[in-house]
Amino acid sequence: MTDARPHRLGTLIVIALGVLVVIGVIAWAVFGRATPGGPAPVVRASPVPLVSASPPSPSVASPEQLAAAVKAVWPAGTTLQDEDSSRYAFDTQKLVLAPFGPVLVSEGQADDAPHAAAGRLDIAYLTPEDDGFAVAQRFPRAIEIGSFGHMTDWSISDAFADTPVIVAEGGFTGQGYTCGATILTQLTAAGPVELAQVRMVYDDTGARGEEGQSFTGRITQIERGQGFTVHYTGAASFDDRYVMKDGAYVLEGASRLPQC
């Protein structure tokens, strides 16, 4: 009977050589062939995504936490009567879980308010108590902006400072002129601190017709704690730059936006 071991050994050698040839072809196809005397092919690693050093956005409170905060701040209901008899309803709330503790922000609107009356934000700093909260500090009219008892909009941002910032927007129209602004208010451990009042809208077409002009601004290029740009478009396109100075954002130079 013929011994099959030499035949098997030869087969294994052929298979091994074939594998080496395949590996060589793949390597040549991926990395290229270095020219004699030239540099060896360079294998570049995939870029590693940079981890942002920015603090996370303010944590979202649960519905149960929000309900407990509202109960602590508004035990007798969310409607207040102002000194001019305007009735403000504080029916929109957000519970901000700031690094130093929870803060309830409540928006007040008055449907029967005069033109000069602004919308407002009530801010309450809370501390945990039993299964709910207790009010530590209260700022009933911390932010006022807008007209006829309403502000345009407001939100919470972590883009401007190392603790949450309220971005409140509002405006008014009078005698054909429309003007709008944004107020930035930082929630610090000691209380709300206004960082800037930025004029965002100017429109005099209601007073001047076709000779009038309109501008709208948008905040861009935010560098936390350092500055931001307001880009205006409309009758002309230009930028205003705000920089941090002595704990607030201040305008560099003069703005081209007309005064209201």
SULVEN-V311422 format. One record per residue. N is the residue number from 0. RES is the residue in one letter. SS is DSSP state (~ for helix, > for strand, _ for the rest). PSI is psi as a letter, one per 40 degrees, with the letter a starting at -180 (999 if undefined). Layout:
n = <N & N>
res = <RES & RES>
ss = <SS & SS>
psi = <PSI & PSI>
//
This chain:
n = <0 & 1 & 2 & 3 & 4 & 5 & 6 & 7 & 8 & 9 & 10 & 11 & 12 & 13 & 14 & 15 & 16 & 17 & 18 & 19 & 20 & 21 & 22 & 23 & 24 & 25 & 26 & 27 & 28 & 29 & 30 & 31 & 32 & 33 & 34 & 35 & 36 & 37 & 38 & 39 & 40 & 41 & 42 & 43 & 44 & 45 & 46 & 47 & 48 & 49 & 50 & 51 & 52 & 53 & 54 & 55 & 56 & 57 & 58 & 59 & 60 & 61 & 62 & 63 & 64 & 65 & 66 & 67 & 68 & 69 & 70 & 71 & 72 & 73 & 74 & 75 & 76 & 77 & 78 & 79 & 80 & 81 & 82 & 83 & 84 & 85 & 86 & 87 & 88 & 89 & 90 & 91 & 92 & 93 & 94 & 95 & 96 & 97 & 98 & 99 & 100 & 101 & 102 & 103 & 104 & 105 & 106 & 107 & 108 & 109 & 110 & 111 & 112 & 113 & 114 & 115 & 116 & 117 & 118 & 119 & 120 & 121 & 122 & 123 & 124 & 125 & 126 & 127 & 128 & 129 & 130 & 131 & 132 & 133 & 134 & 135 & 136 & 137 & 138 & 139 & 140 & 141 & 142 & 143 & 144 & 145 & 146 & 147 & 148 & 149 & 150 & 151 & 152 & 153 & 154 & 155 & 156 & 157 & 158 & 159 & 160 & 161 & 162 & 163 & 164 & 165 & 166 & 167 & 168 & 169 & 170 & 171 & 172 & 173 & 174 & 175 & 176 & 177 & 178 & 179 & 180 & 181 & 182 & 183 & 184 & 185 & 186 & 187 & 188 & 189 & 190 & 191 & 192 & 193 & 194 & 195 & 196 & 197 & 198 & 199 & 200 & 201 & 202 & 203 & 204 & 205 & 206 & 207 & 208 & 209 & 210 & 211 & 212 & 213 & 214 & 215 & 216 & 217 & 218 & 219 & 220 & 221 & 222 & 223 & 224 & 225 & 226 & 227 & 228 & 229 & 230 & 231 & 232 & 233 & 234 & 235 & 236 & 237 & 238 & 239 & 240 & 241 & 242 & 243 & 244 & 245 & 246 & 247 & 248 & 249 & 250 & 251 & 252 & 253 & 254 & 255 & 256 & 257 & 258 & 259>
res = <M & T & D & A & R & P & H & R & L & G & T & L & I & V & I & A & L & G & V & L & V & V & I & G & V & I & A & W & A & V & F & G & R & A & T & P & G & G & P & A & P & V & V & R & A & S & P & V & P & L & V & S & A & S & P & P & S & P & S & V & A & S & P & E & Q & L & A & A & A & V & K & A & V & W & P & A & G & T & T & L & Q & D & E & D & S & S & R & Y & A & F & D & T & Q & K & L & V & L & A & P & F & G & P & V & L & V & S & E & G & Q & A & D & D & A & P & H & A & A & A & G & R & L & D & I & A & Y & L & T & P & E & D & D & G & F & A & V & A & Q & R & F & P & R & A & I & E & I & G & S & F & G & H & M & T & D & W & S & I & S & D & A & F & A & D & T & P & V & I & V & A & E & G & G & F & T & G & Q & G & Y & T & C & G & A & T & I & L & T & Q & L & T & A & A & G & P & V & E & L & A & Q & V & R & M & V & Y & D & D & T & G & A & R & G & E & E & G & Q & S & F & T & G & R & I & T & Q & I & E & R & G & Q & G & F & T & V & H & Y & T & G & A & A & S & F & D & D & R & Y & V & M & K & D & G & A & Y & V & L & E & G & A & S & R & L & P & Q & C>
ss = <_ & _ & _ & _ & ~ & ~ & ~ & ~ & ~ & ~ & ~ & ~ & ~ & ~ & ~ & ~ & ~ & ~ & ~ & ~ & ~ & ~ & ~ & ~ & ~ & ~ & ~ & ~ & ~ & ~ & ~ & _ & _ & _ & _ & _ & _ & _ & _ & _ & _ & _ & _ & _ & _ & _ & _ & _ & _ & _ & _ & _ & _ & _ & _ & _ & _ & _ & > & > & _ & _ & ~ & ~ & ~ & ~ & ~ & ~ & ~ & ~ & ~ & ~ & ~ & _ & _ & _ & _ & _ & > & > & > & _ & _ & _ & _ & _ & > & > & > & > & > & > & > & > & > & > & > & > & _ & _ & > & > & > & > & > & > & > & > & > & _ & _ & _ & _ & _ & _ & _ & _ & _ & > & > & > & > & > & > & > & > & > & > & > & _ & _ & > & > & > & > & > & > & > & > & > & > & > & > & > & > & _ & > & _ & _ & > & _ & _ & > & > & > & > & > & _ & _ & _ & _ & _ & _ & _ & > & > & > & > & > & > & > & > & > & > & _ & _ & > & > & > & > & > & > & > & > & > & > & > & > & _ & _ & > & > & > & > & > & > & > & > & > & > & > & > & > & _ & ~ & ~ & ~ & ~ & ~ & ~ & ~ & _ & _ & > & > & > & > & > & > & > & > & > & > & _ & _ & _ & > & > & > & > & > & > & > & > & _ & _ & _ & > & > & > & > & > & > & > & > & _ & _ & > & > & > & > & _ & _ & _ & _ & _ & _ & _ & _ & _>
psi = <h & h & h & e & d & d & d & d & d & d & d & d & d & d & d & d & d & d & d & d & d & d & d & d & d & d & d & d & d & d & e & i & h & h & i & h & e & i & i & i & i & h & h & h & i & i & i & h & h & h & h & h & e & i & i & i & i & h & i & h & i & i & d & d & d & d & d & d & d & d & d & d & d & g & d & e & i & f & h & i & h & i & d & e & e & h & h & h & h & g & e & h & i & h & h & h & g & i & d & e & i & i & h & h & h & h & h & h & i & h & d & f & i & i & d & e & h & i & i & i & h & h & h & h & h & i & i & i & h & b & e & b & i & i & h & d & i & h & g & d & f & d & h & h & i & a & i & f & e & i & i & d & i & i & i & h & i & e & d & d & i & e & i & i & h & h & h & h & i & i & a & i & h & h & f & e & h & h & i & i & i & h & h & h & h & h & h & i & d & e & i & h & h & h & d & i & h & h & h & d & h & h & h & e & d & d & d & e & b & e & e & i & i & h & i & h & i & h & h & i & f & h & h & h & e & d & i & i & i & h & h & i & i & b & d & i & h & i & i & i & h & h & i & h & h & f & e & i & h & i & h & h & a & i & i & e & h & i & i & 999>
//
